Amino acid sequence: MRRLSPLLLLVVSAAVVEARGLETLTFYLLVLAVPVAALSSLAWFGDLIDAPREQVGTHAQAALSLLALFALLVATAARGQHESVPAVGSSSLVLCLAALALQALAYSGSSLTAKKTASENVG
């Protein structure tokens, strides 16, 4: 969850700021989120390389982080080219939020499964 928290904070803040009508601040928040998303995605892919093949949660995390990064790049690029926000910019921001929410749910689910497995092995 450490990797996801700063990115989630930036993207949710950008969505809230966009809803308030502050497009310039939204753009700068998204620009700030791009390297954070890239680092997070690289870290998940590093985990994917190190993980055993049967660990499906890592595959989902890596795929969702890549989807969030792609959507974030599209949302940022769309805002940088136009005075007003085009539909693709808003849609990409929503897609990025959805990917991050799914990633948080997948992380929570895999964390609970790991704790359950560990408690069964002890008992």
C-alpha positions in Angstrom: 0.0 0.0 0.0 3.1 2.2 0.4 3.5 2.5 -3.3 -0.2 3.3 -3.9 -0.8 5.9 -1.3 1.1 8.9 -2.7 -0.2 8.2 -6.2 -3.8 7.8 -4.9 -3.5 11.1 -3.0 -2.3 13.0 -6.0 -4.9 11.6 -8.5 -7.8 12.0 -6.1 -6.6 15.6 -5.3 -6.5 16.3 -9.0 -10.0 14.9 -9.5 -11.4 17.0 -6.6 -9.6 20.1 -7.9 -10.9 19.5 -11.4 -14.5 19.2 -10.0 -13.9 22.7 -8.5 -13.0 24.0 -11.9 -9.3 24.7 -11.4 -7.9 23.2 -14.6 -4.4 24.6 -14.2 -3.9 23.2 -10.7 -5.3 19.9 -12.0 -2.8 19.8 -14.8 0.1 20.4 -12.4 -1.1 17.8 -9.9 -1.3 15.3 -12.8 2.2 16.2 -14.0 3.5 15.6 -10.5 1.7 12.2 -10.4 3.3 10.9 -13.6 6.7 10.1 -12.2 5.1 8.7 -9.0 3.0 6.4 -11.2 6.0 5.4 -13.3 8.0 4.5 -10.2 5.1 2.6 -8.7 4.6 0.7 -11.9 8.3 -0.2 -12.2 8.2 -1.4 -8.6 5.2 -3.7 -9.3 6.9 -5.1 -12.3 10.0 -5.8 -10.2 7.8 -7.7 -7.8 6.3 -9.6 -10.8 9.7 -10.7 -11.9 10.7 -11.8 -8.4 7.3 -13.5 -7.6 6.6 -17.2 -8.0 4.5 -18.1 -11.1 1.4 -19.1 -9.0 1.2 -15.8 -7.3 -1.7 -14.2 -9.3 -2.1 -11.1 -7.2 1.2 -9.7 -8.4 0.2 -10.1 -12.0 -3.0 -8.1 -11.3 -1.1 -5.4 -9.5 1.4 -5.0 -12.3 -1.3 -4.9 -15.0 -3.4 -2.4 -13.0 -0.4 -0.1 -12.3 0.4 -0.1 -16.1 -3.3 0.8 -16.9 -3.3 3.6 -14.3 0.0 4.9 -15.7 -1.3 4.9 -19.3 -4.6 6.6 -18.3 -2.7 9.2 -16.3 -0.4 10.0 -19.2 -3.4 10.4 -21.5 -5.2 12.6 -19.0 -2.1 14.8 -18.5 -1.3 15.1 -22.2 -4.9 16.0 -23.1 -4.9 18.8 -20.6 -1.6 20.2 -21.8 -2.7 20.7 -25.4 -6.0 22.5 -24.9 -7.4 25.6 -23.1 -10.4 23.6 -22.0 -10.4 20.0 -20.8 -11.4 17.6 -23.7 -13.6 14.6 -22.9 -10.7 12.2 -23.3 -8.9 14.0 -20.5 -11.8 13.6 -18.0 -12.5 10.1 -19.1 -8.8 9.1 -18.7 -8.8 10.6 -15.2 -11.8 8.5 -14.3 -10.2 5.4 -15.8 -7.0 6.1 -13.8 -9.1 6.4 -10.6 -10.9 3.2 -11.3 -7.6 1.3 -12.0 -6.1 2.6 -8.7 -9.3 1.6 -6.8 -9.1 -1.9 -8.3 -5.4 -2.0 -7.4 -6.2 -1.1 -3.8 -8.9 -3.7 -3.6 -6.6 -6.4 -5.2 -3.9 -5.4 -2.7 -6.3 -5.7 0.2 -7.6 -9.0 -1.0 -4.1 -10.5 -1.4 -3.0 -9.1 2.0 -6.0 -10.8 3.7 -5.4 -14.1 1.9 -1.7 -14.0 2.9 -2.6 -13.4 6.6 -5.2 -16.2 6.5 -2.7 -18.6 5.0 -0.1 -17.6 7.5 -2.5 -18.2 10.4 -3.5 -21.6 9.1 0.1 -22.7 8.8 0.8 -21.7 12.4 -2.3 -23.4 13.9 
